[in-house]
Amino acid sequence: MKLIIDDACHAYKEIFSSFGEIVALPGRDINKTLVKDADVLIVRSRTMVDQDLLKGSQVKFVGSTVAGLDHIDQNYLKANNIAFCSAQGCNATAVAEFVISTIVNLAQDLNFDYTKKTLGIIGVGNVGTKVQAKAKLLGIKTLLNDPPRQERENLSEFVDLDAALGADIITFHTPLTCGGKHPSYQLLNAQNFRYISAQTIVFNTARGGIIDEDIWQKTKTKANIIDCWENEPNINQTLQKNAYLATPHIAGHSIDAKFRGSFMIYKSLCEFIGVKQDASIANLINPNKIPLNKNSLLDSLNAIYDFKQDMLEIADINNFENYRRNYPIRYEWHHFDSSFALPFR
């Protein structure tokens, strides 16, 4: 069996080598010639998996080790009887920790009490739910918006988009969709940007394109935190220059999230082929508890990981892609034995 794998997939040799021959290369370099004689294709977000890539190939299984789906033509895969598995939810904890850590830093740097602020969470799925839980532990009031969930579950505490956009802090956690009843492409647009005031803090850790960047770059806010951009890696330098935090699509890049992404695809591939899982693989990310002796939440979170270093690394945007591919090891909070209580949930 031949596997084509994005070489940014975590621990791909340890996890997938038992299946057969591995050809690993950067996701942007995966092309139709390379996949023609492959049986399995495992990607991250930098490979567009569609008819142009797969037509005429013998690929029968596609795995995506990231949470997003906008790079996958699922209709084509289904029509051609190609099995598909994604790692939705793998990075939810990592992104939630990025958001909460940044809010705590914003409160210090901009001199406000986050318990007096409202947090509008737009998209309350895997990530948004974890952001909500951690915010609740910190005493932050949340305004939840998710029309698909509202329709399915009739959740009385949810609010409409305009109300969520009126929050002090707004964070987006929707997938990127262009069709259907509730498209998220340019969800924040010319019609509703008026709800964003000079005192609003805006996060985009979801997908580039959810916010109209042409309008965003002209809109005065209290702070912008941008991890996801249109046209990556050729990002909007006006927004980058003026952001409180401008990072290279790494909010979900904890070592735990990347491992979960690979492991979820591993389990699905085992099931597809009909082989037993290697039990040892589940313990690849299992460090001893890391001692953390800090006297405040701010100091504790920044000792775990300081996201401002990520912004500095892409001051020259030519470093954007290379830094993502060679991102530092970042463990999630549960690995730390902290003397100060962290907002676990």
C-alpha positions as CSV (number, residue, x, y, z in Angstrom):
1,M,0.0,0.0,0.0
2,K,1.2,3.5,-0.9
3,L,0.4,6.5,1.3
4,I,1.0,10.1,0.3
5,I,1.2,12.2,3.4
6,D,1.6,15.9,4.2
7,D,4.9,15.9,6.0
8,A,3.4,18.4,8.5
9,C,1.1,15.6,9.8
10,H,2.3,14.9,13.3
11,A,4.4,11.7,13.9
12,Y,3.4,10.4,10.5
13,K,6.3,7.8,10.4
14,E,5.5,6.4,13.9
15,I,1.7,6.3,13.3
16,F,1.4,5.3,9.6
17,S,4.5,3.3,8.6
18,S,2.9,0.0,9.4
19,F,0.4,0.5,6.5
20,G,3.1,0.5,3.8
21,E,5.2,2.8,1.7
22,I,5.1,6.5,2.7
23,V,5.8,9.4,0.5
24,A,5.9,12.5,2.6
25,L,6.1,16.1,1.3
26,P,4.8,19.6,1.9
27,G,1.0,19.8,1.4
28,R,1.3,22.5,-1.2
29,D,3.5,20.2,-3.3
30,I,1.0,17.3,-3.4
31,N,-0.2,17.0,-7.0
32,K,-2.1,14.7,-9.3
33,T,1.0,13.1,-10.7
34,L,2.2,12.1,-7.2
35,V,-1.2,10.7,-6.1
36,K,-2.0,8.8,-9.3
37,D,-0.7,5.5,-7.9
38,A,-1.4,6.1,-4.3
39,D,-3.9,4.1,-2.2
40,V,-4.2,6.5,0.7
41,L,-3.9,10.3,0.9
42,I,-3.5,12.1,4.2
43,V,-3.4,15.9,4.2
44,R,-3.7,19.0,6.3
45,S,-5.2,22.3,5.2
46,R,-2.7,23.2,2.4
47,T,-3.9,20.6,-0.1
48,M,-7.1,21.0,-2.1
49,V,-8.6,17.6,-2.4
50,D,-10.9,17.6,-5.4
51,Q,-11.5,16.2,-8.9
52,D,-8.4,18.0,-10.3
53,L,-6.2,16.2,-7.8
54,L,-7.8,12.8,-7.7
55,K,-9.3,12.1,-11.1
56,G,-7.6,9.0,-12.6
57,S,-5.9,8.0,-9.3
58,Q,-6.4,4.8,-7.4
59,V,-6.9,6.6,-4.0
60,K,-9.5,4.9,-2.0
61,F,-9.1,6.6,1.4
62,V,-8.6,10.3,2.2
63,G,-7.8,11.6,5.7
64,S,-7.5,15.2,6.8
65,T,-5.7,15.7,10.1
66,V,-7.2,19.2,10.6
67,A,-10.6,20.4,11.8
68,G,-11.6,22.4,8.7
69,L,-13.3,21.0,5.7
70,D,-13.2,23.8,3.1
71,H,-10.2,22.2,1.3
72,I,-12.1,18.9,0.8
73,D,-14.6,18.3,-2.0
74,Q,-16.7,15.8,-0.1
75,N,-19.3,15.5,-2.8
76,Y,-16.6,14.3,-5.3
77,L,-15.2,11.8,-2.8
78,K,-18.7,10.4,-2.1
79,A,-19.6,10.2,-5.8
80,N,-16.4,8.2,-6.5
81,N,-16.7,5.9,-3.5
82,I,-13.6,7.3,-1.8
83,A,-13.7,6.9,2.0
84,F,-13.1,10.1,3.9
85,C,-12.3,10.9,7.5
86,S,-11.6,14.3,9.0
87,A,-10.3,15.3,12.4
88,Q,-13.0,17.7,13.4
89,G,-12.6,18.7,17.0
90,C,-8.9,17.7,17.3
91,N,-7.8,21.3,17.9
92,A,-10.7,22.6,19.9
93,T,-8.9,22.8,23.2
94,A,-5.9,24.4,21.7
95,V,-7.9,27.2,20.0
96,A,-9.9,27.8,23.2
97,E,-6.7,28.1,25.2
98,F,-5.4,30.6,22.6
99,V,-8.5,32.7,22.9
100,I,-8.6,32.7,26.7
101,S,-4.9,33.3,27.1
102,T,-5.1,36.3,24.8
103,I,-8.1,37.7,26.6
104,V,-6.2,37.6,29.9
105,N,-3.3,39.4,28.2
106,L,-5.6,41.9,26.7
107,A,-7.1,42.7,30.1
108,Q,-3.6,43.4,31.4
109,D,-2.3,45.4,28.5
110,L,-5.5,47.4,27.8
111,N,-6.4,47.8,31.5
112,F,-9.8,46.3,31.8
113,D,-11.6,43.7,33.9
114,Y,-12.6,40.8,31.7
115,T,-15.3,39.7,34.2
116,K,-17.1,43.0,33.3
117,K,-17.0,42.3,29.6
118,T,-19.4,40.3,27.4
119,L,-18.0,37.7,25.0
120,G,-19.8,37.0,21.7
121,I,-19.1,33.5,20.5
122,I,-20.1,33.1,16.9
123,G,-20.2,29.4,16.1
124,V,-20.8,27.1,19.1
125,G,-19.4,23.8,17.9
126,N,-16.3,22.0,19.1
127,V,-14.3,25.1,19.6
128,G,-17.0,27.6,20.6
129,T,-18.3,25.2,23.3
130,K,-14.8,25.0,24.9
131,V,-14.4,28.8,24.7
132,Q,-17.7,29.2,26.4
133,A,-16.8,26.7,29.2
134,K,-13.5,28.4,29.9
135,A,-15.0,31.8,29.8
136,K,-17.6,30.8,32.3
137,L,-14.9,29.6,34.7
138,L,-13.4,33.0,34.5
139,G,-16.7,34.8,35.2
140,I,-17.1,36.2,31.7
141,K,-20.7,36.5,30.4
142,T,-21.1,34.9,26.9
143,L,-23.5,35.7,24.1
144,L,-23.9,32.6,21.9
145,N,-24.8,32.6,18.2
146,D,-25.1,29.5,16.1
147,P,-28.1,29.4,13.7
148,P,-27.8,25.8,12.6
149,R,-27.6,24.6,16.3
150,Q,-30.5,26.9,17.2
151,E,-32.7,25.4,14.5
152,R,-31.8,21.8,15.5
153,E,-31.9,22.3,19.3
154,N,-34.1,25.3,19.9
155,L,-31.7,26.7,22.5
156,S,-33.4,29.6,24.3
157,E,-30.1,31.1,25.5
158,F,-28.8,31.7,22.0
159,V,-29.0,35.1,20.4
160,D,-29.1,36.4,16.8
161,L,-25.9,37.5,15.0
162,D,-26.6,41.2,15.5
163,A,-26.8,40.8,19.3
164,A,-23.6,38.7,19.4
165,L,-21.8,41.4,17.3
166,G,-22.7,43.9,20.0
167,A,-20.6,42.1,22.6
168,D,-17.4,43.8,24.0
169,I,-15.3,40.9,22.7
170,I,-16.3,38.9,19.6
171,T,-14.7,35.6,18.6
172,F,-15.5,33.6,15.5
173,H,-15.5,29.8,15.5
174,T,-17.6,28.8,12.4
175,P,-16.5,26.6,9.5
176,L,-16.0,28.4,6.2
177,T,-19.0,27.8,3.9
178,C,-20.2,29.6,0.8
179,G,-23.5,27.8,0.2
180,G,-26.4,26.4,2.1
181,K,-28.9,28.1,4.4
182,H,-26.3,29.7,6.6
183,P,-23.1,30.5,4.6
184,S,-20.3,31.9,6.7
185,Y,-18.2,33.5,4.0
186,Q,-18.0,37.2,4.9
187,L,-20.3,36.6,7.8
188,L,-19.1,40.0,9.1
189,N,-19.7,42.2,6.1
190,A,-20.8,45.6,4.8
191,Q,-24.3,45.1,6.2
192,N,-23.4,44.3,9.8
193,F,-19.9,45.9,10.4
194,R,-21.8,48.8,11.9
195,Y,-22.2,46.8,15.1
196,I,-18.4,46.8,15.5
197,S,-17.4,49.9,17.5
198,A,-14.1,51.5,18.4
199,Q,-14.3,49.6,21.7
200,T,-14.8,46.2,20.2
201,I,-12.2,43.4,20.4
202,V,-12.4,41.1,17.4
203,F,-10.9,37.6,17.1
204,N,-10.7,35.5,14.0
205,T,-9.3,32.0,14.8
206,A,-11.8,30.3,12.5
207,R,-11.0,30.7,8.8
208,G,-9.9,33.5,6.5
209,G,-12.8,34.9,4.6
210,I,-15.3,34.8,7.5
211,I,-14.6,38.6,8.0
212,D,-14.5,41.0,5.0
213,E,-10.9,42.1,5.4
214,D,-11.3,45.1,3.0
215,I,-13.8,46.6,5.5
216,W,-12.0,45.3,8.6
217,Q,-8.8,47.1,7.7
218,K,-10.7,50.4,7.5
219,T,-12.6,49.9,10.8
220,K,-11.3,51.2,14.1
221,T,-11.6,48.7,16.9
222,K,-10.1,48.4,20.4
223,A,-8.0,45.4,19.3
224,N,-7.8,42.8,16.5
225,I,-6.6,39.3,17.1
226,I,-6.1,37.6,13.7
227,D,-4.9,34.0,13.4
228,C,-6.7,33.1,10.2
229,W,-6.4,35.2,7.0
230,E,-7.6,35.3,3.5
231,N,-4.9,34.4,0.9
232,E,-2.5,32.8,3.3
233,P,0.5,33.1,3.3
234,N,0.1,36.4,1.4
235,I,-1.8,38.1,4.3
236,N,-3.2,41.6,4.6
237,Q,-0.3,43.6,5.8
238,T,-2.4,46.5,6.9
239,L,-4.3,44.3,9.3
240,Q,-1.1,42.5,10.4
241,K,0.6,45.8,11.2
242,N,-2.3,47.2,13.2
243,A,-3.3,44.0,15.1
244,Y,-2.8,43.4,18.8
245,L,-1.9,39.9,17.9
246,A,-1.2,38.7,14.3
247,T,-0.3,35.0,14.1
248,P,0.2,32.5,11.3
249,H,-2.8,30.2,11.6
250,I,-1.4,28.4,14.6
251,A,-4.1,28.8,17.3
252,G,-4.9,25.1,17.0
253,H,-1.2,24.0,16.7
254,S,-0.6,22.5,20.1
255,I,1.3,19.2,20.0
256,D,-1.8,17.6,21.5
257,A,-4.1,18.8,18.7
258,K,-1.7,17.7,16.0
259,F,-1.4,14.3,17.5
260,R,-5.1,14.0,17.9
261,G,-5.5,14.9,14.2
262,S,-3.1,12.1,13.1
263,F,-4.5,9.6,15.6
264,M,-8.1,10.2,14.5
265,I,-7.1,9.4,10.9
266,Y,-5.1,6.4,12.1
267,K,-8.1,4.9,13.8
268,S,-10.3,5.5,10.8
269,L,-7.8,4.0,8.5
270,C,-7.4,0.9,10.7
271,E,-11.2,0.5,10.6
272,F,-11.3,1.0,6.8
273,I,-8.6,-1.6,6.1
274,G,-9.8,-4.0,8.9
275,V,-6.7,-4.1,11.0
276,K,-6.2,-3.9,14.8
277,Q,-4.9,-0.7,16.2
278,D,-1.5,-0.6,17.8
279,A,-2.3,0.3,21.4
280,S,1.1,2.0,22.0
281,I,0.3,4.8,19.5
282,A,-2.3,6.3,21.8
283,N,0.5,7.1,24.3
284,L,2.8,9.0,21.9
285,I,2.0,12.3,23.6
286,N,2.2,11.5,27.3
287,P,4.9,13.7,29.1
288,N,5.3,13.8,32.8
289,K,3.4,16.6,34.5
290,I,5.3,19.9,34.0
291,P,5.7,21.9,37.2
292,L,4.5,25.5,36.9
293,N,5.0,27.8,39.9
294,K,3.5,31.2,39.2
295,N,1.4,33.4,41.3
296,S,-1.2,34.7,38.8
297,L,-3.3,33.4,35.9
298,L,-1.5,35.8,33.5
299,D,2.0,34.7,34.5
300,S,0.9,31.0,34.4
301,L,-0.6,31.2,30.9
302,N,2.4,33.1,29.5
303,A,4.8,30.6,31.1
304,I,3.0,27.8,29.4
305,Y,3.1,29.6,26.0
306,D,3.6,33.2,25.0
307,F,1.7,33.7,21.7
308,K,3.4,37.1,21.1
309,Q,6.5,35.2,20.0
310,D,4.4,33.8,17.1
311,M,3.6,37.4,16.0
312,L,7.2,38.4,16.1
313,E,8.2,35.4,14.0
314,I,6.1,36.5,11.1
315,A,6.9,40.2,11.2
316,D,8.5,39.3,7.9
317,I,5.6,37.5,6.2
318,N,8.0,35.5,4.1
319,N,8.4,33.4,7.3
320,F,4.7,32.6,7.5
321,E,4.6,29.2,6.0
322,N,8.0,28.0,7.3
323,Y,7.1,28.9,10.8
324,R,3.8,27.0,10.7
325,R,5.6,24.0,9.4
326,N,8.2,24.2,12.1
327,Y,6.1,25.4,15.0
328,P,7.6,25.1,18.5
329,I,6.3,22.4,20.8
330,R,3.3,23.7,22.7
331,Y,1.6,21.6,25.3
332,E,-2.0,22.1,26.4
333,W,-2.8,23.2,29.9
334,H,-3.6,19.8,31.4
335,H,0.0,18.8,31.1
336,F,1.0,21.3,33.7
337,D,1.1,20.9,37.5
338,S,0.2,24.5,38.3
339,S,0.3,26.2,41.6
340,F,-2.3,28.6,40.3
341,A,-5.7,27.2,39.3
342,L,-6.1,27.1,35.5
343,P,-9.5,27.3,33.8
344,F,-9.8,23.7,32.8
345,R,-13.0,22.4,31.3
